[in-house]
Amino acid sequence: MVGFLKRLFSGGSGEPPPPREEASMEYEGFTIVAAPQQDAGGWRVAGAVRKEIDGEVREHTFVRADVSPDKDAVVQMTLAKGQRIVDEQGERIFAAR
């Protein structure tokens, strides 16, 4: 309730701020970014896979159900999940849905 009132009177959009990028790595021509989201149970696996294609940076974001109180562990889990996405889907992740 307090958060609602704060957003109501502050003139904010109500949109949460973008996740803070904690780590990134290059993998198979893609950039994998870990941006864990704080959750009631700890930190949630969340991040993005990026690649420049024809001069345009494409991005696929992902959020998973995995939650851990250990933020560093979640960063490593996110980077591993990004690698798995690249291995399984490659550039198809940027196709229009």
C-alpha atoms as one frame of an Amber mdcrd trajectory, in Angstrom:
protein
   0.000   0.000   0.000   2.791   2.432   0.867   4.502   1.785  -2.480   1.249
   2.491  -4.310   0.769   5.793  -2.482   4.378   6.780  -3.067   4.030   6.183
  -6.823   0.668   7.956  -6.862   1.972  11.137  -5.286   5.483  11.151  -6.741
   4.248  11.324 -10.322   6.282   8.236 -11.215   5.228   5.940 -13.997   4.850
   2.979 -11.683   7.350   1.118 -13.852  10.101  -0.592 -11.888  13.608   0.607
 -12.715  15.508  -1.564 -15.190  17.461  -4.371 -13.542  21.039  -3.555 -12.666
  23.534  -5.472 -14.764  25.836  -7.415 -12.462  28.023  -9.259 -14.954  28.368
  -9.976 -18.642  30.317 -12.313 -20.864  30.959 -12.899 -24.548  29.867 -16.305
 -25.816  29.755 -17.570 -29.407  29.423 -14.006 -30.763  26.657 -13.071 -28.297
  26.833 -10.982 -25.134  25.148 -12.562 -22.134  24.169 -10.176 -19.353  23.227
 -11.175 -15.797  20.770  -8.771 -14.138  19.281 -10.642 -11.144  15.982  -9.343
  -9.802  15.438  -9.002  -6.079  12.586 -11.212  -4.916  10.975 -11.966  -1.567
  12.929 -15.240  -1.422  16.260 -13.732  -2.477  17.430 -13.161  -6.051  15.709
 -14.355  -9.232  17.573 -15.487 -12.358  17.137 -12.733 -14.969  19.219 -11.390
 -17.791  19.570 -10.785 -21.495  21.233 -12.180 -24.577  22.432  -9.535 -27.058
  23.976  -9.609 -30.513  24.661  -7.030 -33.182  22.998  -8.081 -36.425  23.163
  -5.868 -39.534  24.355  -2.916 -37.446  21.500  -3.200 -34.941  21.887  -4.572
 -31.409  19.165  -7.137 -30.804  18.227  -8.201 -27.284  16.287 -11.100 -25.828
  15.493 -10.759 -22.118  14.644 -13.667 -19.861  13.401 -14.200 -16.312  13.273
 -17.643 -14.752  11.591 -19.095 -11.680  14.922 -19.977 -10.040  15.476 -18.008
  -6.808  18.380 -18.127  -4.358  19.449 -16.013  -1.385  23.007 -16.034  -2.815
  23.242 -13.244  -5.394  26.629 -14.409  -6.710  25.204 -17.879  -7.325  22.279
 -16.363  -9.225  24.667 -14.330 -11.397  26.502 -17.546 -12.335  23.190 -19.383
 -12.922  22.031 -16.536 -15.187  25.205 -16.617 -17.282  24.885 -20.400 -17.625
  21.215 -20.061 -18.646  22.211 -17.471 -21.264  24.778 -19.889 -22.682  22.130
 -22.608 -22.838  19.748 -20.266 -24.684  22.457 -19.463 -27.241  23.330 -23.153
 -27.667  19.694 -24.196 -28.128  18.309 -21.290 -30.162  21.095 -19.131 -31.559
  19.854 -16.118 -33.521  16.306 -17.560 -33.652  15.685 -15.947 -30.247  15.459
 -12.604 -32.061  12.768 -13.744 -34.523   9.449 -11.930 -34.281   6.867 -13.810
 -32.289
